[in-house]
Amino acid sequence: MPAIKNRSAASLRGSGRGFLGSGLGIALFSSAVFGTSGSFAKALLETGWTPGAAVTARLTGAAVVLAIPAVLALRGRWRELGRNWVTVVLFGFIGVAACQLFYFNAVARLSVGVALLLEYLAPVLIVLWLWVASRRRPSMMTVAGTLLSLGGLVLVLDLTGAVKIDPIGVLWGLAAAVCLAIYFFITAKENHSLPPLVLSAGGLLVGAVVMWLSAAIGIIPMAFSTADTKLGPWLTPWWVSLAGLVILSTVLAYVSGVAAARRLGSKVASFISLTEVLFAVLFAWLLLGELPGSIQLLGGLLIVGGVVLVRLDDLRGLPKAVALEPGPDLVRKA
């Protein structure tokens, strides 16, 4: 009996490690740490920071933190970076800087909920693009997962009451959705020569440069503050919120996000990213005292259900041996 119990415990530990190390586990972790960004950013914004300043500090700090680890990950293979410079620039310019810049422009004209919902139309755009590119209609399971996730996203955002609709703001939001879709295509591209850490560091550096240039020419206003920030019941120095925004919400989030997308592909990774909204609501409750309602909790369940449907449909199209062994074999070119 003890031997059986030991084998059973070892099996459970192995399965746990397998989940956490799989693309699905990494993607959920990425969504969770991405979800902290709203709470940390809001804590800074309430003390006088502008959105542009928060984004710029976020990208600059993350690029600095990842600089040395990225150089070590290259192991002197600078030619590989040179061969992939287009991917790095596109990732930083479109997937990092432009996506956030367009989103904040949308927020300036629309409510935050509507702007975020427009940005997270990216999974639908990916499904439509793959449909057009492959000339194959998505299966009913993928369509059902799409509708279920978007319906859940609407409930999580709790879009009730009078909503200001501005056509220009809608265009900015759709532009952010396009950038987010491109982000998933870039990160899902199979590339064994460029480590995820290097792609993340390079993209964040490019994004930071773009944000600083945008501020220099007056596209976005810049204002910083050194006043204390409030996180939950604690009053903390401003650098605590900034450190959380840089380390958790950016460094860990982007590195794990790239790694997950390479394992799962752009379609599945984009749908799992919808859980970021659910995590954002949870952290806003814990750190800002914004308690989610029953409608938001129901929406979270619908999001998870939609992700499961899309994931099952994705695995159904793979050979059985491959589907049962998540890992590098699941990486596909977008």
C-alpha positions as CSV (number, residue, x, y, z in Angstrom):
1,M,0.0,0.0,0.0
2,P,2.7,2.6,0.8
3,A,4.3,1.9,-2.5
4,I,1.0,2.4,-4.3
5,K,0.5,5.7,-2.4
6,N,3.9,6.9,-3.3
7,R,3.5,6.2,-6.9
8,S,0.1,7.9,-6.8
9,A,1.5,11.0,-5.2
10,A,4.4,11.1,-7.6
11,S,1.9,10.8,-10.5
12,L,-0.1,13.7,-9.2
13,R,3.0,15.8,-8.7
14,G,4.1,14.9,-12.2
15,S,0.8,15.8,-13.7
16,G,0.8,19.1,-11.8
17,R,4.3,19.9,-13.2
18,G,3.1,18.9,-16.6
19,F,0.2,21.3,-16.5
20,L,2.2,24.2,-15.2
21,G,4.9,23.5,-17.7
22,S,2.5,23.0,-20.6
23,G,1.4,25.8,-23.0
24,L,-2.0,26.0,-21.3
25,G,-0.5,26.4,-17.8
26,I,2.0,29.0,-19.0
27,A,-0.7,30.9,-20.9
28,L,-2.9,31.1,-17.8
29,F,0.1,32.3,-15.7
30,S,0.8,35.0,-18.4
31,S,-2.9,36.1,-18.3
32,A,-2.8,36.2,-14.5
33,V,0.3,38.5,-14.3
34,F,-0.9,40.6,-17.2
35,G,-4.1,41.0,-15.2
36,T,-2.2,42.8,-12.4
37,S,-1.3,45.7,-14.7
38,G,-4.7,47.5,-14.3
39,S,-4.4,47.6,-10.5
40,F,-0.8,48.8,-10.4
41,A,-1.4,51.3,-13.2
42,K,-4.5,52.7,-11.5
43,A,-2.7,53.1,-8.3
44,L,-0.2,55.3,-10.1
45,L,-2.8,57.2,-12.2
46,E,-4.7,58.2,-9.0
47,T,-1.6,60.0,-7.8
48,G,-1.2,62.1,-10.9
49,W,0.6,59.9,-13.5
50,T,-0.7,60.1,-17.0
51,P,-1.4,56.8,-18.9
52,G,1.4,57.6,-21.4
53,A,3.9,58.0,-18.6
54,A,2.8,54.8,-16.9
55,V,3.1,52.8,-20.2
56,T,6.5,54.4,-21.0
57,A,7.9,53.7,-17.5
58,R,6.5,50.2,-17.7
59,L,8.2,49.4,-21.0
60,T,11.5,51.1,-20.3
61,G,11.9,49.4,-16.9
62,A,11.1,46.0,-18.3
63,A,13.6,46.5,-21.2
64,V,16.3,47.4,-18.7
65,V,15.5,44.4,-16.4
66,L,15.6,42.0,-19.4
67,A,18.7,43.4,-21.1
68,I,21.4,41.3,-19.3
69,P,19.3,38.0,-19.3
70,A,18.6,38.5,-23.0
71,V,22.3,39.0,-23.8
72,L,23.1,35.8,-21.8
73,A,20.3,33.9,-23.6
74,L,21.8,34.9,-27.0
75,R,25.1,33.3,-26.0
76,G,27.0,35.4,-28.5
77,R,24.7,34.5,-31.4
78,W,24.3,38.1,-32.5
79,R,23.8,37.0,-36.1
80,E,20.5,35.4,-35.1
81,L,19.3,38.7,-33.7
82,G,20.3,40.3,-37.0
83,R,18.4,37.7,-39.0
84,N,15.3,38.3,-36.9
85,W,15.4,42.1,-36.5
86,V,12.2,42.6,-38.6
87,T,10.3,40.3,-36.2
88,V,11.7,42.1,-33.1
89,V,10.8,45.5,-34.6
90,L,7.3,44.5,-35.6
91,F,6.7,42.9,-32.2
92,G,7.8,46.0,-30.4
93,F,6.2,48.6,-32.6
94,I,2.9,46.9,-33.3
95,G,2.4,44.3,-30.6
96,V,3.7,46.4,-27.7
97,A,3.8,50.2,-28.3
98,A,1.1,50.7,-31.0
99,C,-1.4,48.3,-29.3
100,Q,-1.2,50.2,-26.0
101,L,-1.1,53.6,-27.7
102,F,-4.2,52.9,-29.8
103,Y,-6.0,51.5,-26.7
104,F,-5.4,54.6,-24.7
105,N,-6.6,56.8,-27.6
106,A,-9.8,54.7,-27.6
107,V,-10.1,55.1,-23.8
108,A,-9.9,58.9,-24.4
109,R,-13.1,58.8,-26.5
110,L,-15.0,55.7,-25.1
111,S,-15.6,54.1,-21.7
112,V,-12.8,51.8,-20.6
113,G,-15.2,48.8,-20.9
114,V,-16.1,49.5,-24.5
115,A,-12.5,50.2,-25.4
116,L,-11.3,47.0,-23.8
117,L,-14.1,44.9,-25.4
118,L,-13.1,46.3,-28.9
119,E,-9.4,45.4,-28.3
120,Y,-10.3,41.9,-27.3
121,L,-12.1,41.3,-30.6
122,A,-8.6,40.1,-31.6
123,P,-9.4,36.4,-31.3
124,V,-12.4,36.9,-33.6
125,L,-10.1,38.6,-36.1
126,I,-7.7,35.7,-35.9
127,V,-10.4,33.2,-36.6
128,L,-11.6,35.2,-39.5
129,W,-8.1,35.7,-40.9
130,L,-7.3,32.0,-40.6
131,W,-10.7,31.3,-42.3
132,V,-9.8,33.6,-45.3
133,A,-6.1,32.5,-45.5
134,S,-6.9,28.7,-45.4
135,R,-10.3,29.0,-47.2
136,R,-11.7,26.6,-44.6
137,R,-14.7,27.5,-42.5
138,P,-14.1,27.2,-38.8
139,S,-15.7,24.2,-37.1
140,M,-18.9,24.7,-35.1
141,M,-16.9,24.1,-31.9
142,T,-14.6,27.0,-32.7
143,V,-17.5,29.3,-33.6
144,A,-19.3,28.3,-30.4
145,G,-16.2,29.0,-28.3
146,T,-15.8,32.4,-30.0
147,L,-19.4,33.4,-29.2
148,L,-19.2,32.0,-25.7
149,S,-16.0,33.8,-24.8
150,L,-17.1,37.1,-26.2
151,G,-20.4,36.8,-24.4
152,G,-18.6,36.1,-21.2
153,L,-16.3,39.1,-21.8
154,V,-19.3,41.4,-22.1
155,L,-20.6,40.1,-18.8
156,V,-17.2,40.4,-17.0
157,L,-16.9,44.0,-18.3
158,D,-20.5,44.6,-17.0
159,L,-21.4,47.0,-19.8
160,T,-24.6,48.4,-18.5
161,G,-26.1,51.9,-18.5
162,A,-25.6,54.7,-20.9
163,V,-22.4,54.2,-23.0
164,K,-20.8,57.0,-24.9
165,I,-20.1,55.8,-28.5
166,D,-17.7,57.8,-30.6
167,P,-16.9,56.6,-34.2
168,I,-13.3,57.8,-34.0
169,G,-12.9,56.0,-30.7
170,V,-14.4,52.8,-32.1
171,L,-11.8,53.0,-34.9
172,W,-9.0,53.4,-32.4
173,G,-10.3,50.4,-30.5
174,L,-10.5,48.3,-33.6
175,A,-6.9,49.3,-34.5
176,A,-5.8,48.1,-31.0
177,A,-7.6,44.8,-31.8
178,V,-5.7,44.4,-35.1
179,C,-2.4,45.1,-33.2
180,L,-3.2,42.5,-30.6
181,A,-4.0,39.9,-33.3
182,I,-0.7,40.7,-35.0
183,Y,1.0,40.3,-31.6
184,F,-0.3,36.7,-31.3
185,F,0.7,35.9,-34.9
186,I,4.2,37.2,-34.3
187,T,4.7,35.4,-30.9
188,A,3.2,32.1,-32.2
189,K,5.6,32.0,-35.2
190,E,7.9,29.0,-34.9
191,N,11.4,30.3,-34.3
192,H,14.0,28.1,-32.6
193,S,16.9,30.5,-33.2
194,L,15.5,33.4,-31.2
195,P,14.7,32.6,-27.6
196,P,11.4,34.0,-26.2
197,L,13.4,36.0,-23.7
198,V,15.3,37.8,-26.5
199,L,12.2,38.5,-28.5
200,S,10.5,39.9,-25.4
201,A,13.4,42.1,-24.4
202,G,13.9,43.4,-27.9
203,G,10.3,44.1,-28.4
204,L,10.0,46.0,-25.1
205,L,13.1,48.0,-26.0
206,V,11.6,49.0,-29.3
207,G,8.2,49.7,-27.7
208,A,9.9,52.0,-25.1
209,V,11.8,53.9,-27.8
210,V,8.5,54.4,-29.7
211,M,6.7,55.7,-26.6
212,W,9.5,58.1,-25.8
213,L,9.5,59.4,-29.4
214,S,5.8,59.8,-29.3
215,A,6.0,61.8,-26.1
216,A,8.8,63.9,-27.5
217,I,6.7,65.0,-30.5
218,G,3.6,65.6,-28.4
219,I,1.4,62.6,-29.3
220,I,1.0,61.6,-25.7
221,P,1.3,63.8,-22.5
222,M,3.8,62.8,-19.8
223,A,3.4,63.5,-16.1
224,F,4.9,61.6,-13.2
225,S,4.4,61.7,-9.4
226,T,6.3,60.5,-6.4
227,A,3.3,60.5,-4.1
228,D,2.5,57.3,-2.2
229,T,0.2,54.8,-3.8
230,K,-2.6,52.7,-2.2
231,L,-2.7,49.0,-2.7
232,G,-5.4,47.2,-0.7
233,P,-5.1,48.3,2.9
234,W,-1.5,49.4,2.5
235,L,-0.1,52.8,1.6
236,T,3.1,52.1,-0.3
237,P,5.8,54.2,-2.0
238,W,5.2,54.9,-5.7
239,W,8.1,52.7,-6.7
240,V,6.3,49.6,-5.3
241,S,3.4,50.0,-7.7
242,L,5.9,50.7,-10.5
243,A,8.0,47.7,-9.7
244,G,4.8,45.5,-9.8
245,L,3.9,47.0,-13.1
246,V,7.4,46.4,-14.5
247,I,8.3,43.0,-13.0
248,L,5.0,41.2,-12.8
249,S,2.8,42.8,-15.4
250,T,5.5,43.2,-18.0
251,V,8.7,41.1,-17.6
252,L,7.0,37.9,-16.5
253,A,3.9,38.5,-18.5
254,Y,5.6,39.0,-21.9
255,V,8.2,36.3,-21.5
256,S,5.6,33.7,-20.5
257,G,3.2,35.0,-23.1
258,V,5.7,34.5,-26.0
259,A,6.6,31.0,-24.7
260,A,2.9,30.0,-24.4
261,A,2.0,31.3,-27.8
262,R,4.8,29.2,-29.4
263,R,3.4,26.1,-27.8
264,L,-0.3,26.7,-28.4
265,G,-0.4,28.7,-31.6
266,S,-2.0,32.1,-32.2
267,K,-5.7,31.0,-32.1
268,V,-5.6,29.2,-28.8
269,A,-3.2,31.6,-27.1
270,S,-5.4,34.5,-28.1
271,F,-8.5,32.9,-26.6
272,I,-6.8,32.0,-23.4
273,S,-5.7,35.7,-23.1
274,L,-9.4,36.5,-22.6
275,T,-9.0,35.2,-19.1
276,E,-6.8,38.3,-18.5
277,V,-10.0,40.3,-18.0
278,L,-11.2,37.8,-15.3
279,F,-7.8,38.0,-13.5
280,A,-7.9,41.8,-13.8
281,V,-11.3,41.9,-12.1
282,L,-9.9,39.6,-9.3
283,F,-6.8,41.7,-8.7
284,A,-8.9,44.9,-8.8
285,W,-11.0,43.4,-6.0
286,L,-8.0,42.4,-3.9
287,L,-5.8,45.5,-4.4
288,L,-8.4,48.2,-5.1
289,G,-11.4,47.0,-3.3
290,E,-13.5,46.7,-6.4
291,L,-15.7,43.7,-5.6
292,P,-16.9,41.8,-8.8
293,G,-20.6,41.1,-9.0
294,S,-22.4,37.9,-9.8
295,I,-22.8,38.9,-13.4
296,Q,-19.0,39.2,-13.8
297,L,-18.4,35.8,-12.1
298,L,-20.9,34.3,-14.6
299,G,-19.0,36.0,-17.4
300,G,-15.8,34.4,-16.2
301,L,-17.3,31.0,-16.4
302,L,-18.4,31.6,-19.9
303,I,-14.9,32.8,-20.9
304,V,-13.3,29.6,-19.5
305,G,-16.0,27.5,-21.3
306,G,-15.2,29.2,-24.6
307,V,-11.4,28.7,-24.1
308,V,-12.0,25.0,-23.4
309,L,-14.1,24.6,-26.5
310,V,-11.5,26.2,-28.7
311,R,-8.7,24.2,-27.1
312,L,-10.6,20.9,-27.5
313,D,-11.2,21.7,-31.2
314,D,-7.6,22.6,-31.7
315,L,-6.4,19.3,-30.1
316,R,-9.1,17.3,-32.1
317,G,-7.4,18.3,-35.3
318,L,-4.0,17.0,-34.2
319,P,-2.7,13.4,-34.3
320,K,-3.6,11.5,-31.1
321,A,0.0,11.0,-30.0
322,V,0.8,14.7,-30.4
323,A,-2.4,15.9,-28.7
324,L,-1.6,13.8,-25.6
325,E,1.9,15.3,-25.3
326,P,1.8,19.1,-25.1
327,G,5.1,20.7,-25.7
328,P,7.2,21.9,-28.6
329,D,5.3,19.6,-31.0
330,L,2.2,21.7,-30.6
331,V,4.0,24.8,-32.0
332,R,2.6,25.7,-35.4
333,K,3.3,28.5,-37.8
334,A,0.6,31.1,-37.9
